[in-house]
Amino acid sequence: MNIKSFKYIYLIGIGGIGMSALARYFYSQDKIVYGYDRVKSDLTVDLEDEGIEITYADNINAIPNAFNINESSNQLVIYSSAISNNSIYSYFSDNSFNMCKRAEALGLISEHYYTIAVAGTHGKTTTSIMLAHILKNTNVDCTAFFGGISKNYDTNFLLSNDSNYLVVEADEYDYSFLNLNPNIAIITSLDLDHLDIYEDHDDLISSFKQFASQVKDDGCLIIEESIAEYFTSPKNGKLFTYSHSDKSDYYADCIKQKINITNFNFNSNFNTSEECSSKASILLSMPGLHNISNALAAITASSYLNIDNNSITNSFKSFYGIKRRFDTHIISDKHVYIDDYAHHPNEISVTIETVKKLFPSRIVTVVFQPHLYSRTNDFAIDFANSLSLADHLIIMDIYAAREQPIKGVNSDMLLDLCSNKSKITSTKSSIISLLEEKDLDVLLTLGAGDISSLVRPIKEMMK
């Protein structure tokens, strides 16, 4: 399938972070783009403002005239993995329209580029946005699809008409990343997740190994040191490791962390013209050892592309971060408010621990919205251990997304497992009034659902 040959594009689930980036890509290619989503959101409003027609009615009468008749050579329907059967999906499927999943579409697009794919159960979005920012600030440049919103560019999609480089997130959910055959692959982590897809941890690791094996001959594989044992170099290619240990090919030392500012030295164990060889001092606007690790991954890929240290250093100086990735909205002696996308137990632990290190004498209140019934059920004990790090804990109702409820799995069940002395549950609609009654010091909101819609009202309340 030549994905560039279609004139009309319809995206089912266009409001998703990955789908909306695809919509922007096709619109930038002068395609006529339409979409459906169940609810209006900031993302869909932005797309409409950019000129894309979106319907929120699950009704075939809302399908545009351009798709009333199947003209297969002109029309492509792309759907999200999160979409279950609805009338619009059924209409296109029953009438044999050209259809593909989001991951397939991304794979087809990537065939036209030199592709750098960032995989891992944590850190994909941050690493890919850091890397794209470095490339954008050099003569390499790139087109990029993100799973989050870059603060520098206020978007999840970057377009270059001059560069053949493409940066994409390689999502392990639903085996999506197996649609990619990248020139460079980065793998940041292998923590167990998505047990609705994978049988166990070994199954997850096997899928990542398959992804790594799809790196093109003469390509490059970049692996976090702690998981390097699972991978081998691409045929006629190279494998590099990175970590905080000087045993890695690329590593960090001399780490100094302050509020919203991290300094570290980047080093390599190479002394050739092909790889970066000298020490460089990096100033990073995102705190936490996990973000240093993400930066190391981006720096390693940049160095492989022969971007010099000075360009890398200057790029990080102008890097503002990512929305909902340790996103600091208020810092004062009276209040601190930080919002983060963390939705896996390990991510939650790292984020809370980072906040406590930055504000060691202050009281941390965590508001958490669990994402998916299945994930909450599969990792209930791990979630409880992570959330118990908070001084005060509020657990919101579970955000179902693509799932149906599971009997006995709810926020009360999770709360009962937590050991916090101060802990309660709350509906989303009650959160603001509940927080207004509390003497807040440091507030941390966590989750991958629609908790993001609370950020603005919380900021207003805490001013």
C-alpha positions in Angstrom: 0.0 0.0 0.0 1.4 3.4 -1.0 0.0 5.5 1.8 0.9 8.7 0.0 -1.4 7.9 -2.9 -4.7 8.5 -1.0 -6.5 11.8 -1.2 -9.1 11.4 1.5 -8.2 10.3 5.0 -10.7 9.4 7.8 -9.4 8.7 11.4 -11.6 6.9 13.9 -10.4 8.0 17.3 -8.8 11.1 16.0 -8.5 12.7 19.5 -5.9 10.1 20.6 -2.4 11.5 21.0 -1.0 9.2 18.3 -4.0 9.6 16.0 -4.0 13.4 16.2 -0.3 13.4 15.1 -1.2 11.3 12.1 -4.1 13.7 11.3 -1.6 16.6 11.3 0.8 14.7 9.1 -1.8 14.0 6.4 -3.1 17.5 6.6 0.4 18.8 6.1 0.6 16.6 2.9 -2.4 18.4 1.4 -4.8 15.5 2.1 -8.4 16.0 2.9 -8.7 14.8 6.5 -11.8 14.0 8.5 -12.2 12.3 11.9 -14.5 10.9 14.6 -14.0 10.8 18.3 -16.3 10.1 21.2 -15.6 13.3 23.1 -14.4 16.8 22.4 -11.0 17.5 23.9 -8.3 20.1 23.8 -6.6 18.0 21.0 -9.7 17.8 18.9 -10.4 21.5 19.3 -6.9 22.2 18.1 -7.3 20.0 15.1 -10.6 21.7 14.2 -8.9 25.1 14.6 -6.3 23.9 12.1 -8.9 23.0 9.6 -9.8 19.3 10.2 -13.5 18.4 10.2 -14.4 16.2 13.2 -17.7 14.6 14.3 -18.5 13.4 17.8 -21.7 11.5 16.8 -21.4 7.8 16.4 -23.8 7.9 13.5 -23.2 7.0 9.9 -25.1 10.1 8.9 -22.2 12.1 10.2 -19.8 10.5 7.8 -18.7 13.1 5.2 -20.0 12.9 1.6 -16.5 12.1 0.4 -16.9 8.6 2.0 -20.5 7.9 1.0 -19.2 5.7 -1.9 -16.2 3.4 -1.7 -13.6 4.7 -4.1 -10.8 2.6 -2.9 -8.0 4.3 -4.8 -8.7 7.7 -3.1 -9.8 6.8 0.5 -8.1 5.4 3.5 -9.7 4.8 6.9 -7.3 4.6 9.9 -8.5 3.5 13.3 -7.1 3.4 16.8 -6.4 0.2 18.7 -8.5 1.8 21.5 -11.6 1.8 19.3 -14.1 -1.0 19.8 -16.8 -1.6 17.2 -19.1 1.3 16.7 -21.4 2.3 13.8 -18.8 4.4 12.0 -16.2 1.6 12.2 -18.8 -1.0 11.1 -19.9 1.1 8.1 -16.4 1.3 6.7 -15.6 -2.3 7.5 -18.9 -3.7 6.1 -18.4 -1.7 2.9 -14.8 -2.9 2.3 -13.1 0.5 2.5 -9.3 0.5 2.7 -8.6 0.3 6.4 -5.6 0.0 8.7 -4.6 0.5 12.3 -2.7 3.6 13.4 0.5 1.5 13.9 0.2 0.1 10.3 -0.2 3.7 8.9 2.8 4.9 10.9 4.8 1.9 9.6 3.9 2.7 6.0 4.9 6.4 6.5 8.2 5.4 8.0 9.1 3.4 4.8 9.7 6.8 3.1 12.2 8.0 5.8 15.4 7.2 7.6 13.6 6.2 10.8 14.7 6.5 14.4 12.2 4.6 16.6 12.1 5.0 20.4 10.7 2.0 22.3 10.4 1.0 26.0 7.7 0.7 28.6 8.8 4.0 30.1 10.5 7.1 28.6 9.5 6.9 25.0 7.8 10.3 24.8 10.5 12.2 26.7 13.4 10.6 24.8 11.8 11.1 21.4 11.0 14.7 22.0 14.5 15.4 23.4 16.0 13.7 20.3 13.8 15.6 17.9 14.7 18.9 19.5 18.4 18.2 19.1 17.9 17.3 15.4 15.7 20.4 14.9 18.5 22.6 16.3 21.1 21.2 13.9 21.4 20.8 10.2 20.0 17.2 10.5 16.4 18.3 11.1 13.5 15.8 11.2 9.8 15.0 10.9 8.5 13.6 14.2 5.5 11.9 15.7 5.2 12.2 19.5 3.0 10.6 22.2 2.9 13.9 24.1 3.0 17.6 23.6 6.4 19.3 23.2 6.6 22.6 25.1 9.0 24.0 22.6 6.7 23.5 19.7 3.3 23.1 21.4 2.5 20.1 19.3 2.8 16.3 19.0 3.9 16.5 15.3 6.8 18.2 13.6 7.3 18.5 9.9 10.4 19.0 7.9 10.2 19.4 4.1 14.0 19.3 3.8 15.1 16.3 6.0 14.6 12.6 5.4 14.9 11.8 9.1 11.9 10.6 11.0 11.6 10.2 14.8 8.7 8.0 16.0 7.6 6.4 19.3 7.5 2.6 18.9 4.6 1.6 21.1 4.6 -2.0 22.5 0.8 -2.0 23.1 -1.0 -4.4 20.7 2.5 -5.2 19.2 2.3 -1.9 17.4 6.1 -1.4 17.1 6.4 -4.6 15.0 5.1 -2.5 12.1 8.4 -0.6 12.1 11.8 -1.5 10.5 13.9 1.4 11.8 17.4 2.4 10.9 18.0 3.3 14.5 16.1 1.8 17.5 16.3 2.9 21.1 15.0 0.7 23.9 14.7 2.4 27.3 13.1 -0.1 29.6 11.4 -3.5 29.7 9.2 -3.3 32.8 6.1 -5.6 32.7 2.9 -3.9 31.4 -0.1 -4.6 29.1 -1.0 -8.0 30.5 -4.2 -7.7 28.5 -1.8 -8.2 25.5 1.2 -10.1 26.8 1.0 -13.4 28.5 3.9 -12.6 30.9 7.2 -10.8 31.2 9.0 -13.3 28.9 6.3 -12.7 26.3 6.9 -8.9 26.5 10.6 -9.3 26.3 10.3 -11.6 23.2 8.3 -8.9 21.5 10.9 -6.3 22.2 13.6 -8.7 20.9 11.6 -9.1 17.7 11.4 -5.4 17.4 15.1 -5.1 17.8 15.7 -7.7 15.2 13.8 -5.6 12.7 16.4 -2.8 12.7 17.8 -2.6 9.2 21.1 -4.1 8.2 23.9 -1.6 9.0 21.6 0.0 11.5 22.1 0.9 15.1 20.5 -0.4 18.4 20.8 1.8 21.5 20.0 0.0 24.8 19.8 1.0 28.4 22.6 -0.9 30.1 20.4 -2.9 32.6 18.5 -4.6 29.8 21.4 -5.0 27.3 21.7 -8.7 27.9 18.6 -9.4 25.9 19.8 -7.9 22.7 22.5 -8.4 20.0 23.8 -6.0 17.4 22.0 -5.6 14.1 23.5 -7.4 11.1 26.6 -5.4 10.0 25.4 -2.7 12.5 26.2 -1.5 16.0 24.8 -1.8 19.5 25.5 0.9 22.1 24.6 1.0 25.8 23.9 4.0 28.0 23.4 4.4 31.8 24.8 6.1 34.8 27.6 3.6 35.0 31.0 4.2 33.4 30.9 0.6 32.1 28.4 1.7 29.5 29.4 3.0 26.1 27.7 6.4 26.9 27.2 7.5 30.5 26.5 10.3 32.9 28.4 11.5 36.0 28.9 14.6 38.2 25.1 14.8 38.6 23.7 17.8 40.5 19.9 18.3 40.9 18.0 21.3 41.9 14.4 22.3 41.5 13.7 22.0 37.7 17.4 22.1 36.9 19.7 19.2 36.5 23.4 19.3 35.6 25.4 16.3 34.5 28.4 15.4 32.4 27.9 13.2 29.4 30.8 10.9 28.6 31.6 8.2 26.1 34.1 5.3 26.0 35.0 5.9 22.3 37.8 7.8 20.7 37.0 7.8 17.0 35.7 10.4 14.7 32.5 8.5 14.2 31.3 8.6 17.8 31.3 11.6 20.2 34.5 11.2 22.3 34.8 14.1 24.6 33.1 15.1 27.8 30.2 17.5 27.6 28.3 19.3 30.4 24.5 19.1 30.0 21.9 21.5 31.6 18.5 19.8 31.7 15.2 21.5 32.6 13.7 18.2 33.8 14.6 16.7 37.2 15.0 13.1 38.1 17.5 10.3 37.3 15.0 8.8 34.9 15.1 12.0 32.8 18.9 11.9 32.8 18.6 8.4 31.4 16.2 9.6 28.7 18.6 12.4 27.8 21.5 10.0 27.6 19.5 7.9 25.1 18.8 11.0 22.9 22.4 12.1 23.2 23.7 8.6 22.2 21.5 8.6 19.0 22.6 12.2 18.2 26.3 11.3 18.6 25.8 8.3 16.3 24.5 10.8 13.7 27.7 12.8 14.2 26.1 15.7 15.9 28.8 17.5 17.8 28.8 18.0 21.6 28.4 21.8 21.3 25.2 21.4 19.3 23.9 18.9 21.8 24.7 21.1 24.8 23.1 24.1 23.2 20.0 22.1 22.3 19.4 21.1 25.9 19.8 24.7 27.0 16.8 25.6 24.9 14.8 22.5 25.8 11.6 23.4 27.8 10.3 19.9 28.4 7.1 18.1 27.7 3.5 18.7 28.9 2.5 16.3 31.6 6.0 14.9 32.1 7.1 16.3 35.5 5.3 19.4 34.4 5.8 22.0 37.2 3.0 24.6 37.2 3.6 26.3 40.6 6.7 26.7 42.8 6.6 28.9 45.8 7.2 28.8 49.5 3.4 28.4 49.9 2.5 25.9 47.2 4.1 23.5 44.7 2.0 21.9 42.0 3.4 19.3 39.6 1.5 17.2 37.1 2.8 13.9 35.5 1.6 11.3 33.1 2.8 8.4 35.4 0.4 5.5 35.2 2.6 2.5 35.9 3.8 1.5 39.4 7.4 2.1 38.6 6.7 5.5 37.1 4.7 6.5 40.1 7.5 5.5 42.5 10.1 7.3 40.6 8.0 10.5 40.3 7.0 10.6 44.0 10.6 9.9 45.1 11.9 12.7 42.8 9.4 15.1 44.3 10.4 14.1 47.8 14.1 14.6 47.1 13.5 18.0 45.6 11.2 19.1 48.5 12.5 17.0 51.4 10.9 18.9 54.3 7.5 19.4 52.7 4.2 17.5 52.8 3.3 15.7 49.5 -0.3 15.1 48.5 -0.8 12.8 45.5 -4.0 12.7 43.4 -4.0 9.5 41.2 -6.3 8.5 38.5 -5.8 4.7 37.7 -5.8 4.0 34.0 -7.6 0.8 32.9 -9.3 -1.8 35.0 -7.0 -4.5 33.7 -3.8 -2.6 34.7 -5.2 -1.8 38.1 -6.1 -5.4 38.7 -2.8 -6.8 37.3 -0.5 -4.5 39.4 -2.7 -3.7 42.4 0.0 -4.6 45.0 2.6 -2.7 43.1 0.4 0.3 42.7 -0.3 0.3 46.4 3.4 0.1 47.3 4.1 3.1 45.0 1.2 5.2 46.1 2.0 4.6 49.8 5.0 6.8 49.4 2.7 9.8 49.4 2.0 11.7 52.7 -1.6 12.2 51.7 -3.3 10.1 49.0 -6.5 10.7 46.9 -7.4 8.0 44.4 -9.9 8.9 41.7 -12.3 6.6 39.9 -10.6 4.3 37.4 -10.4 5.7 33.8 -11.8 2.9 31.7 -10.6 4.1 28.2 -11.2 1.1 25.9 -12.3 -1.3 28.7 -15.4 -2.6 30.4 -15.4 -2.7 34.3 -14.0 -5.7 36.1 -16.0 -6.9 39.0 -14.4 -6.0 42.3 -11.7 -3.7 40.7 -12.2 -0.1 41.7 -10.5 2.7 43.5 -11.8 1.6 46.9 -10.1 -1.8 46.3 -6.8 -0.1 45.5 -7.1 2.3 48.4 -7.5 -0.5 50.9 -4.2 -1.9 49.8 -2.4 1.4 50.4 -0.7 2.0 53.8 -0.9 5.8 53.9 -2.2 7.2 57.2 -4.2 9.8 55.2 -6.0 8.3 52.2 -9.4 8.8 50.5 -11.1 8.1 47.2 -12.9 10.8 45.1 -14.8 11.2 41.9 -13.4 13.5 39.3 -16.2 16.0 39.8 -15.5 16.3 43.5 -11.7 16.8 43.3 -11.6 20.6 43.2 -13.9 21.1 46.1 -12.0 18.4 48.1 -8.7 20.0 47.5 -10.1 23.5 48.4 -10.7 22.1 51.9 -7.1 20.9 52.4 -4.1 22.8 53.5 -2.0 21.9 50.5 1.8 22.1 50.5 3.1 20.1 47.5 0.5 18.6 45.2 1.2 16.0 42.6 -1.4 14.8 40.1 -0.7 11.5 38.3 -2.4 9.5 35.6 -2.9 8.8 31.9 -6.6 9.4 31.6 -8.6 12.7 31.6 -7.1 13.9 34.9 -5.2 16.3 32.6 -8.4 18.4 32.3 -8.1 19.2 36.1 -4.7 20.9 35.7 -6.1 24.3 34.8 -8.7 24.5 37.6 -6.2 23.2 40.1 -3.8 26.0 39.1 -6.5 28.6 39.5 -7.5 27.2 42.8 -3.9 27.2 44.2 -2.9 30.7 43.0 
